[in-house]
Every structure is written in structure tokens, then in C-alpha cells.
């Protein structure tokens, strides 16, 4: 059974000051999309890229010229209602693939270490039945914090972008999630029926799905290789930081 990768990539790159779609912004000379396609090539048999209609022609042309174009499909997110809806948009296309696992990664998480992916793959083999598996990092001044109860279960997600009060040091996701077929095709749609929009962003966020799922299914986490893997590229400063990290580990 194939493994599927879904990449929500409808951002326009406005915070980066870019005149091209965010997913096509070069990072150390290689576009974000091409970096992800190379990074996940051995782990994902199929790729669904969720794109913005305003930049659809540019992204589709880029994908068509890629050597692995036949295993990549683009779907458009017409309304910018949030990451949850972007991920859900992949379901119709994904259904025909019958994947053994569905991986989701944000388009700007290009610093994920190959060893983290190896550990994720080992935890999401067809023999495993976790509802979700995700690598996490511990960092100061977190943008995201996974709050746990005394038994270690994730019970709440705090988000700086939603104006939540954040701890000085927290446990954060790194924009990479592995979902079982049941979680992706059934649980996620069930959650979407009643989810509320974010207080500050007014978007339908994906991250609160983690504690929702943890109440009814198994959510497993493991430490990533490096805290740098959690750095998404939203600003010129973050772009420079990730480029420096990639050079330091020989992944220019």
C-alpha cells in the first residue's frame, strides 16, 4: 500500500516579500517545493499539493516540468479558510490511492532531517495502528505548545498566533504529521463538522485536532533530530536562518 504526502501550499509569500508563490521561493537556490519532493521521495509514493488559485498556473507549470510529475497532483484551495480545510481538500484525490499512511507537512518546513523521517516511517508501517504520529521539539519561547495531562496525553494546543498565553519553554510540533487512513478519511472529517474558527486568525486550524483525536485514539510523539527542524519559513530572517542550517549539515 502506498504512502501519501499532502502539502498545504496555498500561501502567497507576502510576509517574505516575495513576488512568486511561497512554495516556489528558493531556499539556498532550490525552491521549497523541490526541496520537499526530494526530501520525501523515498517515503511518499504520491504527493498532493494544495495550491492557491491565484498562483495555480505557475505552480502547475513547475510541477509539470519536474522529473516526478506523474506522481504529483495539485488541488486548489479556493477560499483561505485555514490549514484544516487545505488538508481536507486532498481527500477526494487521496481516496483512489488507498494509502497505508497519510503524511502532512507544511510547505515551508524544508529543514526536516532525514533521520527524523526514518524514525517516522518506522512508526507508521502497515503493522502500526496509531491514529497519529508526529515528531516534536522542545524549545524556548515556542510558537506552538502541546499541553499534556499527568498521563502524558496531549489535551490542549496553545498557539501564539491565536494570542494564547505561552510558557517560557514548550513542546512544539514541527509541521509534520502522519495520519492513519481512518484518521485522515474519517476522523478528520468528523472533527471538521464541529470545529470552531480561531479566535485571532478566524481560520479553521488543524492543530486542535491533535487533542481531539487523543481523546478517542492513540497519538504518539517522538523527539526530532534537531530543534531547527521546527523552523518554518515565513520571514526573510527565518529564510536566512534555515539556509544557514542547511549549509551547516551539507544540504544546500
TAMO-V366531 format. One line per field, one symbol per residue. ss: DSSP state (H for helix, E for strand, - for the rest). phi: phi as a letter, one per 30 degrees, with the letter a starting at -180 (. if undefined). burial: 1 if it has 16 or more other ideal C-beta (glycine too) atoms within 10 Angstrom, else 0. A space follows every 10 residues. Layout:
ss = ???
phi = ???
burial = ???
This chain:
ss = --EEEEEEE- ---------- -HHH-EE--E EHHHHHHHH- -----EEEEE EEHHHHHHHH HHHH----HH HEEEEEE--- --HHHHHH-- HHHHH----- EEEEE----- ---HHHHHHH HH-------- -EEEEEEEEE ---EEEEE-- ---EEEEEEH HH------EE EEE--EEEE- HHHHHHHHHH HH-------- --------HH HHHH----EE EEE---HHHH -----HHHHH HHHHHHHH-- --
phi = .dcccccdbc dcidddiccb eedcddbhjb dedddddddc edcbdbbccc bdedcedddd ddddddeced ccbcbccdcd ckdedddddd deddeddhdd accbbddccc cddedddddd ddcbdeddbd dabbdbbcad hddbbcdccd ciddcaccbd dciddcddbb cbdbibbccd eddddbdddd dddbdcdddc diccddeddd dedddbadcc badddadddd ddccbedddd ddedddddci bd
burial = 0011111111 1110010101 1111101000 1111111011 0011111111 1100110011 0110000000 0111111000 0111111111 1011001011 1111111111 1110011011 1011000001 1111111010 0111110000 0001001110 0101000001 1111111111 1011101100 1000100100 0011111111 1111000010 1001110111 1111000010 0110110000 10
